[in-house]
């Protein structure tokens, strides 16, 4: 896949992918998320991060099923980077709006809310995948690049654990994302080469 920004339509795709973020910022600044902006901002950024993760892991199975969808391969890397971006927004919303960058608050939260660990490990893997998705990293890593990028199979599992672990009463988000993440993951794993 050509990872260079040499296609005119990628500018429009970039804007489309950025629209949820711009809407979140607009909603925040216009007071829609008040009096407690942390919860809606974390929820919405988490939903968008999960949606782009679903898109990212679905591209390969979709292309295998329908060859005329090969055009989607152009955007696979970009979709993955967007999933990382919204995951970062999700973490930043937690650190800034929820915890106020209070170290004591975060430590207390970590002792009470174990689902934070699974979300953090998912973000950490996405970070590794993001920094190794550059062409120079692909060249330098050689055969190890594929091994590292198979870590993507852990991310949907960690995200689902993150979603289900925090369910108190409203389980709709976790319920919707379970098949959306597991079905493409199943097809991806099924196609892994047998060593």
Short mmCIF file of the C-alpha atoms (twelve columns), coordinates in Angstrom:
data_MODEL
# 
_entry.id   MODEL 
# 
loop_
_atom_site.group_PDB 
_atom_site.id 
_atom_site.type_symbol 
_atom_site.label_atom_id 
_atom_site.label_alt_id 
_atom_site.label_comp_id 
_atom_site.label_asym_id 
_atom_site.label_seq_id 
_atom_site.Cartn_x 
_atom_site.Cartn_y 
_atom_site.Cartn_z 
_atom_site.pdbx_PDB_model_num 
ATOM 1   C CA . UNK A 1   0.000   0.000   0.000  1 
ATOM 2   C CA . UNK A 2   1.256   3.483   -0.842 1 
ATOM 3   C CA . UNK A 3   1.533   5.348   2.458  1 
ATOM 4   C CA . UNK A 4   2.442   8.683   0.909  1 
ATOM 5   C CA . UNK A 5   -0.132  11.461  0.792  1 
ATOM 6   C CA . UNK A 6   -0.163  11.515  -2.999 1 
ATOM 7   C CA . UNK A 7   -3.905  11.214  -3.580 1 
ATOM 8   C CA . UNK A 8   -6.074  14.316  -3.687 1 
ATOM 9   C CA . UNK A 9   -8.983  12.630  -1.940 1 
ATOM 10  C CA . UNK A 10  -6.926  11.991  1.200  1 
ATOM 11  C CA . UNK A 11  -7.301  15.652  2.145  1 
ATOM 12  C CA . UNK A 12  -11.066 15.207  2.194  1 
ATOM 13  C CA . UNK A 13  -10.778 11.934  4.106  1 
ATOM 14  C CA . UNK A 14  -8.593  13.733  6.653  1 
ATOM 15  C CA . UNK A 15  -11.279 16.399  7.150  1 
ATOM 16  C CA . UNK A 16  -14.029 13.759  7.450  1 
ATOM 17  C CA . UNK A 17  -12.028 11.817  10.042 1 
ATOM 18  C CA . UNK A 18  -11.420 15.059  11.938 1 
ATOM 19  C CA . UNK A 19  -15.095 16.097  12.045 1 
ATOM 20  C CA . UNK A 20  -15.982 14.146  15.242 1 
ATOM 21  C CA . UNK A 21  -13.061 15.799  17.031 1 
ATOM 22  C CA . UNK A 22  -14.093 19.266  15.841 1 
ATOM 23  C CA . UNK A 23  -17.668 18.560  16.973 1 
ATOM 24  C CA . UNK A 24  -16.416 17.465  20.413 1 
ATOM 25  C CA . UNK A 25  -14.371 20.654  20.775 1 
ATOM 26  C CA . UNK A 26  -17.310 22.792  19.614 1 
ATOM 27  C CA . UNK A 27  -19.669 21.017  22.036 1 
ATOM 28  C CA . UNK A 28  -17.183 21.459  24.862 1 
ATOM 29  C CA . UNK A 29  -16.612 25.161  24.207 1 
ATOM 30  C CA . UNK A 30  -20.331 25.861  23.737 1 
ATOM 31  C CA . UNK A 31  -21.126 24.340  27.140 1 
ATOM 32  C CA . UNK A 32  -23.012 21.262  25.893 1 
ATOM 33  C CA . UNK A 33  -20.965 18.963  28.127 1 
ATOM 34  C CA . UNK A 34  -21.362 20.977  31.309 1 
ATOM 35  C CA . UNK A 35  -21.724 20.781  34.303 1 
ATOM 36  C CA . UNK A 36  -19.540 17.620  34.096 1 
ATOM 37  C CA . UNK A 37  -17.677 17.697  30.764 1 
ATOM 38  C CA . UNK A 38  -15.435 14.730  31.612 1 
ATOM 39  C CA . UNK A 39  -18.041 11.977  31.210 1 
ATOM 40  C CA . UNK A 40  -19.509 12.958  27.805 1 
ATOM 41  C CA . UNK A 41  -16.083 13.856  26.371 1 
ATOM 42  C CA . UNK A 42  -14.565 10.559  27.530 1 
ATOM 43  C CA . UNK A 43  -17.569 8.569   26.315 1 
ATOM 44  C CA . UNK A 44  -17.744 10.176  22.865 1 
ATOM 45  C CA . UNK A 45  -13.981 10.072  22.246 1 
ATOM 46  C CA . UNK A 46  -13.971 6.429   23.398 1 
ATOM 47  C CA . UNK A 47  -16.797 5.568   21.005 1 
ATOM 48  C CA . UNK A 48  -14.983 7.184   18.073 1 
ATOM 49  C CA . UNK A 49  -11.721 5.458   19.004 1 
ATOM 50  C CA . UNK A 50  -13.566 2.128   19.045 1 
ATOM 51  C CA . UNK A 51  -15.328 2.822   15.741 1 
ATOM 52  C CA . UNK A 52  -12.068 3.600   13.972 1 
ATOM 53  C CA . UNK A 53  -10.544 0.477   15.526 1 
ATOM 54  C CA . UNK A 54  -13.465 -1.527  14.093 1 
ATOM 55  C CA . UNK A 55  -12.817 0.044   10.671 1 
ATOM 56  C CA . UNK A 56  -9.099  -0.628  10.940 1 
ATOM 57  C CA . UNK A 57  -9.429  -4.348  11.688 1 
ATOM 58  C CA . UNK A 58  -12.316 -4.755  9.210  1 
ATOM 59  C CA . UNK A 59  -10.539 -3.528  6.091  1 
ATOM 60  C CA . UNK A 60  -8.531  -6.716  5.449  1 
ATOM 61  C CA . UNK A 61  -11.529 -9.103  5.815  1 
ATOM 62  C CA . UNK A 62  -13.706 -6.814  3.664  1 
ATOM 63  C CA . UNK A 63  -11.105 -6.701  0.895  1 
ATOM 64  C CA . UNK A 64  -10.761 -10.504 0.992  1 
ATOM 65  C CA . UNK A 65  -14.541 -10.920 0.725  1 
ATOM 66  C CA . UNK A 66  -15.053 -8.229  -1.947 1 
ATOM 67  C CA . UNK A 67  -12.080 -7.622  -4.231 1 
ATOM 68  C CA . UNK A 68  -13.624 -4.410  -5.594 1 
ATOM 69  C CA . UNK A 69  -13.180 -2.905  -2.108 1 
ATOM 70  C CA . UNK A 70  -9.381  -2.953  -2.529 1 
ATOM 71  C CA . UNK A 71  -9.477  0.838   -2.625 1 
ATOM 72  C CA . UNK A 72  -9.919  0.685   1.165  1 
ATOM 73  C CA . UNK A 73  -6.326  -0.555  1.489  1 
ATOM 74  C CA . UNK A 74  -5.197  3.000   0.705  1 
ATOM 75  C CA . UNK A 75  -6.662  4.148   4.000  1 
ATOM 76  C CA . UNK A 76  -5.804  1.234   6.297  1 
ATOM 77  C CA . UNK A 77  -2.812  2.959   7.890  1 
ATOM 78  C CA . UNK A 78  -4.658  6.265   8.166  1 
ATOM 79  C CA . UNK A 79  -7.685  4.638   9.810  1 
ATOM 80  C CA . UNK A 80  -5.393  2.977   12.356 1 
ATOM 81  C CA . UNK A 81  -3.670  6.295   13.110 1 
ATOM 82  C CA . UNK A 82  -7.087  7.911   13.560 1 
ATOM 83  C CA . UNK A 83  -8.056  5.194   16.058 1 
ATOM 84  C CA . UNK A 84  -4.868  6.047   17.957 1 
ATOM 85  C CA . UNK A 85  -5.685  9.779   17.782 1 
ATOM 86  C CA . UNK A 86  -9.158  9.359   19.302 1 
ATOM 87  C CA . UNK A 87  -7.753  6.956   21.920 1 
ATOM 88  C CA . UNK A 88  -5.276  9.688   22.839 1 
ATOM 89  C CA . UNK A 89  -8.165  12.173  23.099 1 
ATOM 90  C CA . UNK A 90  -9.941  9.684   25.369 1 
ATOM 91  C CA . UNK A 91  -6.896  9.458   27.654 1 
ATOM 92  C CA . UNK A 92  -6.374  13.232  27.627 1 
ATOM 93  C CA . UNK A 93  -10.034 13.782  28.561 1 
ATOM 94  C CA . UNK A 94  -9.523  11.440  31.517 1 
ATOM 95  C CA . UNK A 95  -6.269  13.083  32.655 1 
ATOM 96  C CA . UNK A 96  -7.392  16.696  32.162 1 
ATOM 97  C CA . UNK A 97  -11.176 16.821  32.605 1 
ATOM 98  C CA . UNK A 98  -11.693 13.911  35.001 1 
ATOM 99  C CA . UNK A 99  -8.511  13.813  37.082 1 
ATOM 100 C CA . UNK A 100 -7.356  17.411  36.583 1 
ATOM 101 C CA . UNK A 101 -3.810  16.061  36.227 1 
ATOM 102 C CA . UNK A 102 -3.930  15.256  39.947 1 
ATOM 103 C CA . UNK A 103 -1.409  12.475  40.633 1 
ATOM 104 C CA . UNK A 104 -3.186  11.525  43.882 1 
ATOM 105 C CA . UNK A 105 -6.556  11.291  42.091 1 
ATOM 106 C CA . UNK A 106 -5.096  9.103   39.335 1 
ATOM 107 C CA . UNK A 107 -3.407  6.756   41.856 1 
ATOM 108 C CA . UNK A 108 -6.687  6.436   43.780 1 
ATOM 109 C CA . UNK A 109 -8.554  5.771   40.533 1 
ATOM 110 C CA . UNK A 110 -6.054  3.070   39.558 1 
ATOM 111 C CA . UNK A 111 -6.705  1.220   42.813 1 
ATOM 112 C CA . UNK A 112 -10.503 1.361   42.359 1 
ATOM 113 C CA . UNK A 113 -10.986 1.064   38.592 1 
ATOM 114 C CA . UNK A 114 -9.055  -1.836  37.112 1 
ATOM 115 C CA . UNK A 115 -10.534 -1.292  33.650 1 
ATOM 116 C CA . UNK A 116 -8.204  1.703   33.291 1 
ATOM 117 C CA . UNK A 117 -5.286  -0.739  32.916 1 
ATOM 118 C CA . UNK A 118 -6.816  -2.544  29.939 1 
ATOM 119 C CA . UNK A 119 -7.602  0.756   28.218 1 
ATOM 120 C CA . UNK A 120 -4.071  1.995   28.839 1 
ATOM 121 C CA . UNK A 121 -2.484  -1.201  27.450 1 
ATOM 122 C CA . UNK A 122 -4.688  -0.939  24.338 1 
ATOM 123 C CA . UNK A 123 -3.525  2.667   23.848 1 
ATOM 124 C CA . UNK A 124 0.095   1.660   24.429 1 
ATOM 125 C CA . UNK A 125 -0.130  -0.984  21.676 1 
ATOM 126 C CA . UNK A 126 -1.767  1.541   19.323 1 
ATOM 127 C CA . UNK A 127 1.094   3.932   20.097 1 
ATOM 128 C CA . UNK A 128 3.683   1.270   19.177 1 
ATOM 129 C CA . UNK A 129 1.792   0.486   15.971 1 
ATOM 130 C CA . UNK A 130 1.543   4.197   15.120 1 
ATOM 131 C CA . UNK A 131 5.255   4.942   15.506 1 
ATOM 132 C CA . UNK A 132 6.223   1.790   13.590 1 
ATOM 133 C CA . UNK A 133 3.814   2.481   10.722 1 
ATOM 134 C CA . UNK A 134 6.146   5.002   9.128  1 
ATOM 135 C CA . UNK A 135 8.012   3.852   6.035  1 
ATOM 136 C CA . UNK A 136 11.417  4.236   7.705  1 
ATOM 137 C CA . UNK A 137 10.290  1.979   10.568 1 
ATOM 138 C CA . UNK A 138 9.008   -0.644  8.115  1 
ATOM 139 C CA . UNK A 139 12.423  -0.694  6.425  1 
ATOM 140 C CA . UNK A 140 14.448  -0.811  9.643  1 
ATOM 141 C CA . UNK A 141 12.330  -3.464  11.344 1 
ATOM 142 C CA . UNK A 142 12.270  -5.770  8.310  1 
ATOM 143 C CA . UNK A 143 10.671  -9.126  9.114  1 
ATOM 144 C CA . UNK A 144 9.985   -8.007  12.707 1 
ATOM 145 C CA . UNK A 145 7.541   -5.369  11.483 1 
ATOM 146 C CA . UNK A 146 4.819   -7.961  10.834 1 
ATOM 147 C CA . UNK A 147 5.435   -9.576  14.217 1 
ATOM 148 C CA . UNK A 148 5.022   -6.220  15.976 1 
ATOM 149 C CA . UNK A 149 1.912   -5.325  13.985 1 
ATOM 150 C CA . UNK A 150 0.232   -8.556  14.962 1 
ATOM 151 C CA . UNK A 151 -0.153  -6.906  18.363 1 
ATOM 152 C CA . UNK A 152 -3.222  -5.306  16.790 1 
ATOM 153 C CA . UNK A 153 -5.072  -8.567  17.541 1 
ATOM 154 C CA . UNK A 154 -4.773  -7.837  21.269 1 
ATOM 155 C CA . UNK A 155 -6.304  -4.374  21.026 1 
ATOM 156 C CA . UNK A 156 -9.973  -5.375  20.405 1 
ATOM 157 C CA . UNK A 157 -9.786  -7.844  23.305 1 
ATOM 158 C CA . UNK A 158 -8.362  -5.163  25.624 1 
ATOM 159 C CA . UNK A 159 -10.947 -2.620  24.446 1 
ATOM 160 C CA . UNK A 160 -13.797 -5.060  25.093 1 
ATOM 161 C CA . UNK A 161 -12.409 -5.806  28.557 1 
ATOM 162 C CA . UNK A 162 -12.203 -2.037  29.127 1 
ATOM 163 C CA . UNK A 163 -15.830 -1.581  28.031 1 
ATOM 164 C CA . UNK A 164 -17.401 -4.510  29.886 1 
ATOM 165 C CA . UNK A 165 -15.365 -4.065  33.065 1 
ATOM 166 C CA . UNK A 166 -16.739 -0.563  33.634 1 
ATOM 167 C CA . UNK A 167 -20.412 -1.416  32.978 1 
ATOM 168 C CA . UNK A 168 -22.648 -0.455  35.866 1 
ATOM 169 C CA . UNK A 169 -26.157 -0.133  34.472 1 
ATOM 170 C CA . UNK A 170 -25.969 0.922   30.827 1 
ATOM 171 C CA . UNK A 171 -24.324 -1.893  28.855 1 
ATOM 172 C CA . UNK A 172 -25.454 -0.777  25.367 1 
ATOM 173 C CA . UNK A 173 -22.077 0.535   24.173 1 
ATOM 174 C CA . UNK A 174 -20.276 -2.636  25.267 1 
ATOM 175 C CA . UNK A 175 -23.035 -4.778  23.750 1 
ATOM 176 C CA . UNK A 176 -22.841 -3.028  20.362 1 
ATOM 177 C CA . UNK A 177 -19.077 -3.132  20.133 1 
ATOM 178 C CA . UNK A 178 -18.729 -6.800  21.087 1 
ATOM 179 C CA . UNK A 179 -19.768 -8.223  17.667 1 
ATOM 180 C CA . UNK A 180 -18.318 -5.233  15.816 1 
ATOM 181 C CA . UNK A 181 -14.869 -5.998  17.231 1 
ATOM 182 C CA . UNK A 182 -14.990 -9.789  17.544 1 
ATOM 183 C CA . UNK A 183 -16.321 -10.668 14.069 1 
ATOM 184 C CA . UNK A 184 -13.506 -8.967  12.058 1 
ATOM 185 C CA . UNK A 185 -10.985 -10.123 14.663 1 
ATOM 186 C CA . UNK A 186 -12.140 -13.719 14.156 1 
ATOM 187 C CA . UNK A 187 -11.695 -13.428 10.374 1 
ATOM 188 C CA . UNK A 188 -8.274  -11.825 10.775 1 
ATOM 189 C CA . UNK A 189 -7.022  -14.528 13.160 1 
ATOM 190 C CA . UNK A 190 -8.477  -17.286 10.997 1 
ATOM 191 C CA . UNK A 191 -6.349  -16.080 8.069  1 
ATOM 192 C CA . UNK A 192 -3.099  -16.014 10.042 1 
ATOM 193 C CA . UNK A 193 -0.408  -18.253 8.484  1 
ATOM 194 C CA . UNK A 194 0.080   -21.544 10.298 1 
ATOM 195 C CA . UNK A 195 3.687   -21.891 11.446 1 
# 
